[in-house]
Amino acid sequence: MAKQAKKGGRISGEEIRRTLVEMQQEYWDGLEVGSDSTTGEADDYLLFHLGGEFFGIAAAGAREVLRIPRLARLPGVGEHIPGVISLRGEIVAVTDLRPLLGLSGREIPPRGRLVVVEGGGMTTALLAETVEGLRSVPRSSVEDLTEGLPGLTRELAVGQVVEEGGILVLLDLERLLAREEMVIDHQE
């Protein structure tokens, strides 16, 4: 079954969960082998690029990463919902964070990906230009957000990590999914 998921270009939720459990165990094993002093704690993030920026979301909220299938458009929804997909029989809204965060670009990139996420009782597929993968980020390296994007407030970010290549913005998935714009209201 795992071979079928890989052939279709999809990473199953079970494969992501298994990888996360392995990463967690490697982390704890590293702490036991490390020095006697406290090395600090870390959190795992799924990293992706969107609108020329570099973001991370808590890996625990990521269910799977997919190639972008054909989207079914919905009339009367905001520009941040380019459509919906059927994910093994479940209708899932695709969310483009660029309009919500004030980022440039409106075309769906041909090599883009969807990151299916869950949080606060909601499931959605976040549009990403590229997905970098999983990374363990030490909590000690996370700073308060200093450079905000037009639609990104401190409440929507866990913080930022300053790196050689730029800034990694860590998004608070629960708060992001709780935004009013994220709910497609069936009543007008």
Backbone as a printed PyTorch tensor [residue, N CA C, xyz], in Angstrom:
tensor([[[  0.8190,  -1.1860,   0.0000],
         [  0.0000,   0.0000,   0.0000],
         [  0.8650,   1.2510,   0.0000]],

        [[  1.9760,   1.2270,   0.7410],
         [  2.8730,   2.3720,   0.7630],
         [  3.4710,   2.5970,  -0.6160]],

        [[  3.7140,   1.4840,  -1.3550],
         [  4.2630,   1.6280,  -2.7000],
         [  3.2700,   2.3310,  -3.6140]],

        [[  1.9920,   2.0630,  -3.4550],
         [  0.9830,   2.7310,  -4.2660],
         [  0.9640,   4.2160,  -3.9740]],

        [[  1.0790,   4.5920,  -2.7300],
         [  1.0520,   6.0080,  -2.3700],
         [  2.2440,   6.7240,  -2.9710]],

        [[  3.4160,   6.0740,  -2.9590],
         [  4.6060,   6.7070,  -3.5140],
         [  4.5160,   6.8070,  -5.0280]],

        [[  3.9550,   5.7900,  -5.6920],
         [  3.8130,   5.8360,  -7.1430],
         [  2.9320,   6.9960,  -7.5610]],

        [[  1.8870,   7.2870,  -6.8190],
         [  0.9690,   8.3630,  -7.1440],
         [  1.5230,   9.7310,  -6.7720]],

        [[  2.7320,   9.7910,  -6.2140],
         [  3.3190,  11.0660,  -5.8690],
         [  2.8230,  11.6190,  -4.5400]],

        [[  2.0650,  10.8450,  -3.8120],
         [  1.5210,  11.3050,  -2.5390],
         [  2.2550,  10.6370,  -1.3900]],

        [[  2.3700,  11.3760,  -0.3380],
         [  2.9020,  10.8150,   0.8940],
         [  1.7110,  10.6520,   1.8080]],

        [[  1.4840,   9.4510,   2.2660],
         [  0.2960,   9.1920,   3.0730],
         [  0.4580,   9.7580,   4.4780]],

        [[ -0.6580,   9.9480,   5.1170],
         [ -0.6610,  10.4320,   6.4920],
         [  0.0720,   9.4760,   7.4050]],

        [[ -0.0750,   8.1880,   7.1500],
         [  0.6090,   7.1940,   7.9750],
         [  2.1200,   7.3120,   7.8200]],

        [[  2.6060,   7.5640,   6.5930],
         [  4.0450,   7.7320,   6.3800],
         [  4.5590,   8.9710,   7.0970]],

        [[  3.7950,  10.0530,   7.0710],
         [  4.1940,  11.2770,   7.7820],
         [  4.2400,  11.0050,   9.2760]],

        [[  3.2090,  10.3730,   9.7960],
         [  3.1810,  10.0680,  11.2360],
         [  4.3630,   9.1840,  11.6390]],

        [[  4.6550,   8.1680,  10.8260],
         [  5.7730,   7.2660,  11.1140],
         [  7.0900,   8.0480,  11.1120]],

        [[  7.2660,   8.9320,  10.1420],
         [  8.4710,   9.7550,  10.0770],
         [  8.5760,  10.6620,  11.2930]],

        [[  7.4570,  11.2380,  11.6950],
         [  7.4700,  12.1180,  12.8580],
         [  7.8210,  11.3630,  14.1300]],

        [[  7.2960,  10.1550,  14.2740],
         [  7.6220,   9.3420,  15.4500],
         [  9.1100,   8.9970,  15.4450]],

        [[  9.6470,   8.6410,  14.2730],
         [ 11.0770,   8.3400,  14.1660],
         [ 11.9190,   9.5600,  14.5110]],

        [[ 11.5130,  10.7350,  14.0050],
         [ 12.2550,  11.9640,  14.2990],
         [ 12.2120,  12.2740,  15.7910]],

        [[ 11.0520,  12.0670,  16.4010],
         [ 10.9180,  12.3250,  17.8230],
         [ 11.8380,  11.3940,  18.6140]],

        [[ 11.8690,  10.1190,  18.2370],
         [ 12.7240,   9.1670,  18.9380],
         [ 14.1930,   9.5290,  18.7480]],

        [[ 14.6010,   9.9290,  17.5380],
         [ 15.9800,  10.3550,  17.2950],
         [ 16.3290,  11.5580,  18.1560]],

        [[ 15.3870,  12.4700,  18.2970],
         [ 15.6020,  13.6500,  19.1240],
         [ 15.8710,  13.2340,  20.5710]],

        [[ 14.9960,  12.3810,  21.1170],
         [ 15.1540,  11.9520,  22.5090],
         [ 16.4280,  11.1340,  22.6870]],

        [[ 16.7610,  10.2860,  21.7140],
         [ 18.0070,   9.5300,  21.7800],
         [ 19.2050,  10.4700,  21.8030]],

        [[ 19.1480,  11.5420,  21.0310],
         [ 20.2240,  12.5360,  20.9960],
         [ 20.3930,  13.2350,  22.3230]],

        [[ 19.2930,  13.4830,  23.0240],
         [ 19.3780,  14.1240,  24.3330],
         [ 20.0550,  13.2070,  25.3400]],

        [[ 19.7480,  11.8990,  25.2660],
         [ 20.3410,  10.9500,  26.2020],
         [ 21.8380,  10.8100,  25.9700]],

        [[ 22.2830,  10.8640,  24.7200],
         [ 23.6870,  10.7200,  24.3780],
         [ 24.4450,  12.0100,  24.6340]],

        [[ 23.7510,  13.1510,  24.6000],
         [ 24.3740,  14.4720,  24.7290],
         [ 25.0410,  14.6860,  26.0640]],

        [[ 25.5480,  15.8850,  26.2680],
         [ 26.2560,  16.2180,  27.5030],
         [ 25.2980,  16.2740,  28.6770]],

        [[ 25.8600,  16.4000,  29.8660],
         [ 25.0570,  16.4540,  31.0790],
         [ 24.2650,  17.7520,  31.1840]],

        [[ 24.7220,  18.8100,  30.5290],
         [ 23.9940,  20.0780,  30.6010],
         [ 22.7500,  20.0140,  29.7340]],

        [[ 21.7900,  20.8380,  30.0610],
         [ 20.5310,  20.8640,  29.3120],
         [ 20.7940,  21.4300,  27.9240]],

        [[ 20.4120,  20.6780,  26.9060],
         [ 20.6440,  21.1150,  25.5320],
         [ 19.4620,  21.8950,  24.9820]],

        [[ 18.3820,  21.9690,  25.7130],
         [ 17.2190,  22.7170,  25.2360],
         [ 16.2540,  21.8220,  24.5060]],

        [[ 15.0730,  22.3440,  24.2920],
         [ 14.0450,  21.5830,  23.6000],
         [ 13.8950,  22.0970,  22.1860]],

        [[ 13.3170,  21.2630,  21.3390],
         [ 13.1020,  21.6210,  19.9380],
         [ 11.7010,  21.1930,  19.5280]],

        [[ 11.1900,  21.8260,  18.4940],
         [  9.9040,  21.4640,  17.9220],
         [ 10.1150,  21.1610,  16.4460]],

        [[  9.3390,  20.2360,  15.9160],
         [  9.4420,  19.8570,  14.5130],
         [  8.4770,  20.6860,  13.6750]],

        [[  8.9840,  21.1710,  12.5470],
         [  8.1960,  21.9960,  11.6330],
         [  8.3040,  21.4610,  10.2150]],

        [[  7.2120,  21.5900,   9.4790],
         [  7.2150,  21.3210,   8.0500],
         [  7.4880,  22.6680,   7.3850]],

        [[  8.5440,  22.7460,   6.5750],
         [  8.9680,  24.0110,   5.9770],
         [  8.5210,  24.1060,   4.5290]],

        [[  8.0740,  25.3070,   4.1410],
         [  7.6270,  25.5260,   2.7650],
         [  7.8540,  26.9760,   2.3520]],

        [[  7.8790,  27.1890,   1.0410],
         [  8.0280,  28.5260,   0.4650],
         [  6.6940,  28.9550,  -0.1280]],

        [[  6.3950,  30.2400,   0.0330],
         [  5.1680,  30.8050,  -0.5370],
         [  5.3360,  32.3040,  -0.6810]],

        [[  5.0690,  32.8280,  -1.8720],
         [  5.1410,  34.2650,  -2.1130],
         [  6.5010,  34.8630,  -1.8310]],

        [[  7.5570,  34.1050,  -2.0880],
         [  8.9080,  34.5950,  -1.8600],
         [  9.3520,  34.5550,  -0.4050]],

        [[  8.5470,  33.9930,   0.4650],
         [  8.8800,  33.9040,   1.8910],
         [  9.0420,  32.4390,   2.2890]],

        [[  9.6850,  32.2290,   3.4390],
         [  9.9800,  30.8980,   3.9550],
         [  9.1980,  30.7130,   5.2500]],

        [[  8.3510,  29.6780,   5.3120],
         [  7.4690,  29.4490,   6.4490],
         [  7.6560,  28.0510,   7.0190]],

        [[  7.2190,  27.9070,   8.2540],
         [  7.1600,  26.6130,   8.9040],
         [  5.8600,  26.4870,   9.6690]],

        [[  5.2920,  25.2960,   9.6650],
         [  4.1070,  25.0060,  10.4840],
         [  4.4290,  23.7840,  11.3250]],

        [[  3.8210,  23.6850,  12.4930],
         [  4.0710,  22.5440,  13.3720],
         [  3.8000,  21.2490,  12.6210]],

        [[  4.7780,  20.3660,  12.6290],
         [  4.6590,  19.1070,  11.8990],
         [  3.5050,  18.2600,  12.4210]],

        [[  3.1790,  18.4250,  13.6780],
         [  2.0780,  17.6500,  14.2520],
         [  0.7480,  17.9570,  13.5690]],

        [[  0.6150,  19.1360,  12.9860],
         [ -0.6230,  19.5070,  12.3100],
         [ -0.6650,  19.1160,  10.8450]],

        [[  0.4670,  18.6710,  10.3010],
         [  0.5360,  18.2880,   8.8800],
         [  0.1150,  16.8470,   8.7110]],

        [[ -0.8280,  16.6330,   7.8120],
         [ -1.3320,  15.2750,   7.5680],
         [ -0.6360,  14.6240,   6.3860]],

        [[ -0.4590,  15.3660,   5.2990],
         [  0.2180,  14.8360,   4.1180],
         [  0.5400,  15.9540,   3.1480]],

        [[  1.4200,  15.6420,   2.1840],
         [  1.8140,  16.5810,   1.1340],
         [  1.4290,  15.9500,  -0.1930]],

        [[  0.7660,  16.7430,  -1.0490],
         [  0.2640,  16.2400,  -2.3340],
         [  0.6960,  17.1300,  -3.4910]],

        [[  0.7460,  16.5430,  -4.6690],
         [  0.8160,  17.3600,  -5.8810],
         [ -0.5470,  18.0210,  -6.0300]],

        [[ -0.5870,  19.1350,  -6.7190],
         [ -1.8540,  19.8530,  -6.8510],
         [ -2.7040,  19.2010,  -7.9430]],

        [[ -3.8520,  18.6460,  -7.5630],
         [ -4.7560,  18.0730,  -8.5650],
         [ -5.6180,  19.1880,  -9.1730]],

        [[ -6.5190,  18.8020, -10.0480],
         [ -7.4630,  19.7770, -10.5920],
         [ -8.3610,  20.2420,  -9.4610]],

        [[ -8.5070,  21.5610,  -9.3560],
         [ -9.3350,  22.1400,  -8.3020],
         [-10.7370,  22.4190,  -8.8260]],

        [[-11.7300,  22.1340,  -8.0180],
         [-13.1070,  22.4980,  -8.3480],
         [-13.3410,  23.8860,  -7.7500]],

        [[-13.6450,  24.8460,  -8.5960],
         [-13.8560,  26.2320,  -8.1520],
         [-15.1950,  26.3530,  -7.4320]],

        [[-15.2440,  27.2620,  -6.4670],
         [-16.4750,  27.5400,  -5.7360],
         [-16.8650,  28.9910,  -5.9600]],

        [[-18.1140,  29.2440,  -6.3260],
         [-18.5450,  30.6360,  -6.4870],
         [-18.7610,  31.2910,  -5.1210]],

        [[-18.4950,  32.5720,  -5.0550],
         [-18.8190,  33.3460,  -3.8630],
         [-17.8930,  33.1740,  -2.6790]],

        [[-16.6930,  32.6270,  -2.8890],
         [-15.7330,  32.5170,  -1.7850],
         [-14.5930,  33.4960,  -2.0360]],

        [[-13.8550,  33.8130,  -1.0120],
         [-12.7450,  34.7460,  -1.1230],
         [-11.6390,  34.2260,  -2.0180]],

        [[-10.7780,  35.1510,  -2.4480],
         [ -9.6840,  34.7770,  -3.3430],
         [ -8.6770,  33.8320,  -2.6840]],

        [[ -8.7240,  33.7230,  -1.3730],
         [ -7.8040,  32.8290,  -0.6770],
         [ -8.2540,  31.3620,  -0.7440]],

        [[ -9.4210,  31.1040,  -1.3200],
         [ -9.9040,  29.7310,  -1.5320],
         [-10.0110,  29.5110,  -3.0470]],

        [[ -8.9220,  29.0380,  -3.6870],
         [ -8.9720,  28.8450,  -5.1410],
         [ -9.8350,  27.6640,  -5.5710]],

        [[-10.2640,  26.8210,  -4.6280],
         [-11.1140,  25.6890,  -4.9670],
         [-11.1060,  24.6370,  -3.8790]],

        [[-11.6930,  23.5040,  -4.2180],
         [-11.7310,  22.3640,  -3.3040],
         [-11.2310,  21.1310,  -4.0410]],

        [[-10.8200,  20.1380,  -3.2530],
         [-10.4020,  18.8540,  -3.8160],
         [-11.1480,  17.7510,  -3.0770]],

        [[-11.2200,  16.6010,  -3.7200],
         [-11.7500,  15.4180,  -3.0540],
         [-10.5410,  14.6000,  -2.6320]],

        [[-10.3870,  14.4380,  -1.3270],
         [ -9.2590,  13.7000,  -0.7760],
         [ -9.7930,  12.4080,  -0.1640]],

        [[ -9.7250,  11.3420,  -0.9670],
         [-10.2710,  10.0380,  -0.5550],
         [-11.7030,  10.1690,  -0.0450]],

        [[-12.5150,  10.9180,  -0.7980],
         [-13.9310,  11.0710,  -0.4870],
         [-14.2570,  12.2370,   0.4260]],

        [[-13.2700,  12.8710,   1.0260],
         [-13.4820,  14.0310,   1.8950],
         [-13.2610,  15.3040,   1.0700]],

        [[-14.2440,  16.2090,   1.0890],
         [-14.1020,  17.4780,   0.3760],
         [-13.2780,  18.4110,   1.2480]],

        [[-12.1390,  18.8760,   0.6980],
         [-11.2020,  19.7100,   1.4430],
         [-10.9750,  21.0050,   0.6710]],

        [[-11.1400,  22.1370,   1.3490],
         [-10.8690,  23.4380,   0.7420],
         [ -9.3600,  23.6220,   0.6000]],

        [[ -8.9590,  24.2040,  -0.5280],
         [ -7.5610,  24.5600,  -0.7470],
         [ -7.4220,  26.0240,  -0.3540]],

        [[ -6.4430,  26.3240,   0.4980],
         [ -6.2430,  27.6700,   0.9950],
         [ -4.9410,  28.2410,   0.4680]],

        [[ -5.0340,  29.4050,  -0.1400],
         [ -3.8660,  30.1500,  -0.5970],
         [ -3.6240,  31.2460,   0.4410]],

        [[ -2.5640,  31.1150,   1.2160],
         [ -2.2780,  32.0810,   2.2740],
         [ -1.7690,  33.4230,   1.7470]],

        [[ -1.3770,  33.4940,   0.4720],
         [ -0.7990,  34.7380,  -0.0610],
         [ -1.7180,  35.9390,   0.1040]],

        [[ -3.0050,  35.8700,  -0.2720],
         [ -3.8550,  37.0500,  -0.0750],
         [ -4.0600,  37.4010,   1.4010]],

        [[ -4.1140,  36.3890,   2.2660],
         [ -4.3330,  36.6290,   3.6890],
         [ -3.1200,  37.2610,   4.3590]],

        [[ -1.9240,  36.9080,   3.8690],
         [ -0.6960,  37.4100,   4.4760],
         [ -0.0960,  38.5890,   3.7220]],

        [[ -0.7700,  39.0460,   2.6560],
         [ -0.2770,  40.1850,   1.8910],
         [  0.9290,  39.8610,   1.0270]],

        [[  1.0220,  38.6220,   0.5540],
         [  2.1430,  38.1900,  -0.2860],
         [  1.7950,  38.3280,  -1.7580]],

        [[  2.8200,  38.4520,  -2.5800],
         [  2.6120,  38.5910,  -4.0240],
         [  2.3370,  37.2320,  -4.6660]],

        [[  1.7960,  37.2990,  -5.8830],
         [  1.5480,  36.0950,  -6.6590],
         [  0.1390,  35.5810,  -6.5030]],

        [[ -0.4900,  35.2560,  -7.6080],
         [ -1.8430,  34.7100,  -7.5650],
         [ -1.9750,  33.4510,  -8.4180]],

        [[ -1.0100,  33.1970,  -9.2970],
         [ -1.0630,  31.9920, -10.1230],
         [ -0.6350,  30.7920,  -9.2820]],

        [[ -1.2690,  29.6640,  -9.5390],
         [ -0.8790,  28.4370,  -8.8610],
         [  0.3640,  27.9150,  -9.5690]],

        [[  1.4500,  27.7380,  -8.8400],
         [  2.6920,  27.2930,  -9.4820],
         [  2.5590,  25.8770, -10.0270]],

        [[  3.0900,  25.6120, -11.2410],
         [  2.9590,  24.2820, -11.8350],
         [  3.6160,  23.1760, -11.0080]],

        [[  4.6630,  23.4830, -10.2570],
         [  5.3270,  22.4730,  -9.4340],
         [  4.9420,  22.6150,  -7.9650]],

        [[  3.8690,  23.3200,  -7.7110],
         [  3.4300,  23.5470,  -6.3400],
         [  2.9460,  22.2850,  -5.6580]],

        [[  2.7260,  22.4210,  -4.3810],
         [  2.2500,  21.3040,  -3.5700],
         [  1.1200,  21.7760,  -2.6720]],

        [[  0.3660,  20.8340,  -2.1700],
         [ -0.6440,  21.0940,  -1.1600],
         [ -0.1910,  20.4130,   0.1240]],

        [[ -0.2560,  21.1470,   1.2290],
         [  0.0560,  20.5930,   2.5330],
         [ -1.2680,  20.4700,   3.2680]],

        [[ -1.7410,  19.2450,   3.4260],
         [ -3.0080,  19.0080,   4.1130],
         [ -2.7330,  19.1120,   5.6050]],

        [[ -3.4610,  20.0250,   6.2530],
         [ -3.2440,  20.2880,   7.6730],
         [ -4.5520,  20.1450,   8.4420]],

        [[ -4.4110,  19.8500,   9.7260],
         [ -5.5590,  19.7600,  10.6250],
         [ -5.2620,  20.5820,  11.8630]],

        [[ -6.2830,  21.2720,  12.3290],
         [ -6.1410,  22.0470,  13.5510],
         [ -7.4590,  22.6710,  13.9320]],

        [[ -7.7610,  22.6950,  15.1990],
         [ -8.9880,  23.3200,  15.6680],
         [-10.2360,  22.7110,  15.0540]],

        [[-10.2040,  21.4150,  14.7780],
         [-11.3670,  20.7510,  14.2040],
         [-11.5550,  21.0190,  12.7210]],

        [[-10.5630,  21.5990,  12.0700],
         [-10.6680,  21.9490,  10.6580],
         [ -9.5640,  21.2580,   9.8610]],

        [[ -9.8920,  20.8590,   8.6470],
         [ -8.9160,  20.3130,   7.7160],
         [ -8.9270,  21.1830,   6.4740]],

        [[ -7.7470,  21.5690,   6.0110],
         [ -7.6240,  22.3240,   4.7720],
         [ -6.3120,  21.9350,   4.1120]],

        [[ -6.1610,  22.2940,   2.8570],
         [ -4.9250,  22.0300,   2.1240],
         [ -4.2860,  23.3780,   1.8070]],

        [[ -3.1380,  23.6450,   2.4000],
         [ -2.4390,  24.9050,   2.1790],
         [ -1.6150,  24.8230,   0.9040]],

        [[ -1.7480,  25.8230,   0.0680],
         [ -0.9710,  25.9050,  -1.1570],
         [  0.4600,  26.2800,  -0.8020]],

        [[  1.4340,  25.5960,  -1.4000],
         [  2.8480,  25.9020,  -1.1990],
         [  3.5410,  25.8730,  -2.5480]],

        [[  4.4690,  26.8060,  -2.7530],
         [  5.2290,  26.8040,  -4.0040],
         [  6.2080,  25.6390,  -4.0120]],

        [[  6.8830,  25.4280,  -2.8940],
         [  7.7510,  24.2610,  -2.7040],
         [  7.6660,  23.8450,  -1.2440]],

        [[  7.9040,  22.5680,  -0.9980],
         [  7.9610,  22.0540,   0.3730],
         [  9.3830,  21.5750,   0.6020]],

        [[ 10.0130,  22.1090,   1.6360],
         [ 11.4060,  21.7750,   1.9530],
         [ 11.5210,  20.4610,   2.7020]],

        [[ 10.5560,  20.1610,   3.5490],
         [ 10.6160,  18.9530,   4.3600],
         [ 10.4830,  19.2880,   5.8310]],

        [[ 10.8590,  18.3210,   6.6730],
         [ 10.7440,  18.4890,   8.1170],
         [ 12.0720,  18.9350,   8.7050]],

        [[ 11.9800,  19.7870,   9.7350],
         [ 13.1860,  20.2220,  10.4410],
         [ 12.8680,  20.4110,  11.9160]],

        [[ 13.7850,  19.9780,  12.7480],
         [ 13.6840,  20.2010,  14.1800],
         [ 14.2930,  21.5780,  14.4640]],

        [[ 13.5100,  22.4660,  15.0510],
         [ 13.9500,  23.8330,  15.3300],
         [ 14.0820,  24.0070,  16.8470]],

        [[ 15.3010,  24.2660,  17.3230],
         [ 15.4740,  24.4940,  18.7620],
         [ 14.6610,  25.7110,  19.2150]],

        [[ 13.9570,  25.5530,  20.3190],
         [ 13.1440,  26.6670,  20.8290],
         [ 14.0000,  27.8820,  21.1420]],

        [[ 15.2480,  27.6560,  21.5270],
         [ 16.1370,  28.7670,  21.8670],
         [ 16.4840,  29.6390,  20.6620]],

        [[ 16.2990,  29.1140,  19.4360],
         [ 16.6110,  29.9070,  18.2420],
         [ 15.4140,  30.7080,  17.7350]],

        [[ 14.2410,  30.5170,  18.3380],
         [ 13.0330,  31.2130,  17.9030],
         [ 12.9530,  32.5680,  18.6050]],

        [[ 12.8460,  33.6220,  17.7890],
         [ 12.7420,  34.9950,  18.2920],
         [ 11.3380,  35.5090,  18.0240]],

        [[ 10.9810,  36.6080,  18.6920],
         [  9.7150,  37.2720,  18.3830],
         [  9.7590,  37.7740,  16.9520]],

        [[  8.6300,  37.7970,  16.3060],
         [  8.5290,  38.2750,  14.9380],
         [  8.8610,  39.7630,  14.9030]],

        [[  9.8520,  40.1460,  14.1030],
         [ 10.2330,  41.5650,  14.0150],
         [  9.7570,  42.1950,  12.7190]],

        [[  9.8680,  41.4500,  11.6400],
         [  9.4350,  41.9750,  10.3440],
         [  8.1250,  41.3090,   9.9760]],

        [[  7.0590,  42.0800,  10.0390],
         [  5.7660,  41.5100,   9.7090],
         [  5.4190,  41.6910,   8.2460]],

        [[  4.6120,  40.7910,   7.7340],
         [  4.0310,  40.9440,   6.4110],
         [  2.7240,  41.6820,   6.6110]],

        [[  2.1780,  42.3210,   5.5870],
         [  0.9600,  43.1170,   5.7730],
         [ -0.1750,  42.3930,   6.4890]],

        [[ -0.3860,  41.1030,   6.2160],
         [ -1.4830,  40.3730,   6.8440],
         [ -1.0570,  39.4610,   7.9780]],

        [[  0.2340,  39.5000,   8.3320],
         [  0.7440,  38.6120,   9.3750],
         [  0.9460,  39.3800,  10.6660]],

        [[  0.1910,  39.0220,  11.6750],
         [  0.3240,  39.6630,  12.9740],
         [  1.1150,  38.7410,  13.9040]],

        [[  1.5740,  39.2830,  14.9900],
         [  2.3250,  38.4830,  15.9600],
         [  1.4880,  37.3250,  16.4940]],

        [[  0.1670,  37.5040,  16.5480],
         [ -0.6970,  36.4360,  17.0450],
         [ -0.7090,  35.2250,  16.1220]],

        [[ -0.4320,  35.4280,  14.8330],
         [ -0.4720,  34.3300,  13.8730],
         [  0.8720,  33.6360,  13.7160]],

        [[  1.8980,  34.1490,  14.4090],
         [  3.2350,  33.5660,  14.2870],
         [  3.7500,  33.1120,  15.6460]],

        [[  4.3720,  31.9550,  15.6460],
         [  5.0630,  31.4840,  16.8290],
         [  6.2960,  32.3560,  17.0350]],

        [[  6.9030,  32.7610,  15.9150],
         [  8.0990,  33.5870,  15.9340],
         [  8.8550,  33.4420,  14.6340]],

        [[ 10.1270,  33.7990,  14.6880],
         [ 10.9740,  33.7190,  13.5060],
         [ 12.3250,  33.1590,  13.8890]],

        [[ 13.0000,  32.5850,  12.8820],
         [ 14.3570,  32.0920,  13.0590],
         [ 15.1870,  32.7820,  11.9860]],

        [[ 16.2020,  33.5240,  12.4250],
         [ 17.0750,  34.2100,  11.4840],
         [ 18.1430,  33.2230,  11.0330]],

        [[ 18.2360,  33.0470,   9.7070],
         [ 19.1810,  32.1030,   9.1280],
         [ 20.0480,  32.8330,   8.1110]],

        [[ 21.0800,  32.1640,   7.6420],
         [ 21.9640,  32.7680,   6.6440],
         [ 21.2040,  33.2160,   5.4050]],

        [[ 20.3070,  32.3840,   4.9240],
         [ 19.5820,  32.6690,   3.6920],
         [ 18.3780,  33.5820,   3.8630]],

        [[ 18.0560,  33.9830,   5.0810],
         [ 16.8940,  34.8350,   5.3070],
         [ 16.1950,  34.4910,   6.6090]],

        [[ 14.9100,  34.7700,   6.6350],
         [ 14.1270,  34.5640,   7.8500],
         [ 13.1100,  33.4610,   7.6270]],

        [[ 13.0580,  32.5430,   8.5750],
         [ 12.0590,  31.4890,   8.5950],
         [ 10.9630,  31.9350,   9.5510]],

        [[  9.7450,  32.1120,   9.0320],
         [  8.6130,  32.5210,   9.8610],
         [  7.8430,  31.2730,  10.2640]],

        [[  7.7010,  31.0710,  11.5640],
         [  6.9830,  29.9090,  12.0920],
         [  5.5460,  30.3320,  12.3800]],

        [[  4.6190,  29.7700,  11.6240],
         [  3.2110,  30.1240,  11.7550],
         [  2.5410,  29.3150,  12.8590]],

        [[  1.5930,  29.9490,  13.5440],
         [  0.7780,  29.2760,  14.5490],
         [ -0.4340,  28.7090,  13.8170]],

        [[ -0.3830,  27.4340,  13.4950],
         [ -1.4140,  26.7960,  12.6750],
         [ -2.7940,  26.8840,  13.3100]],

        [[ -2.8870,  26.6500,  14.6090],
         [ -4.1900,  26.6940,  15.2960],
         [ -4.8320,  28.0750,  15.1500]],

        [[ -4.0740,  29.1210,  15.3910],
         [ -4.6180,  30.4830,  15.2890],
         [ -4.9160,  30.8560,  13.8410]],

        [[ -4.0750,  30.4020,  12.9390],
         [ -4.2940,  30.6880,  11.5230],
         [ -5.5970,  30.0570,  11.0450]],

        [[ -5.8300,  28.8110,  11.4310],
         [ -7.0440,  28.1270,  11.0090],
         [ -8.2840,  28.6440,  11.7290]],

        [[ -8.1030,  29.3240,  12.8380],
         [ -9.2380,  29.8790,  13.5790],
         [ -9.7110,  31.2230,  13.0090]],

        [[ -8.9680,  31.7820,  12.0620],
         [ -9.3710,  33.0670,  11.4690],
         [-10.7300,  32.9270,  10.8000]],

        [[-11.5130,  33.9690,  10.8890],
         [-12.8640,  33.9810,  10.3210],
         [-12.8650,  33.6800,   8.8260]],

        [[-11.8490,  34.1610,   8.1110],
         [-11.7700,  33.9720,   6.6570],
         [-11.5810,  32.5150,   6.2730]],

        [[-11.1250,  31.7010,   7.2050],
         [-10.8370,  30.3120,   6.8890],
         [-12.0920,  29.4410,   6.8350]],

        [[-13.1970,  29.9290,   7.3430],
         [-14.4230,  29.1500,   7.3520],
         [-15.2650,  29.5270,   6.1360]],

        [[-15.6110,  28.5210,   5.3590],
         [-16.4990,  28.7570,   4.2200],
         [-17.9140,  28.6580,   4.7670]],

        [[-18.6150,  29.7810,   4.7560],
         [-19.9600,  29.8360,   5.3130],
         [-20.9560,  29.4780,   4.2130]],

        [[-21.7900,  28.5060,   4.4830],
         [-22.7680,  28.0820,   3.4940],
         [-23.9700,  29.0000,   3.4610]],

        [[-24.1100,  29.8640,   4.4350],
         [-25.2440,  30.7950,   4.4850],
         [-24.7650,  32.1930,   4.1390]],

        [[-25.5410,  32.9110,   3.4230],
         [-25.2060,  34.2880,   3.0540],
         [-25.9240,  35.2580,   3.9610]]])
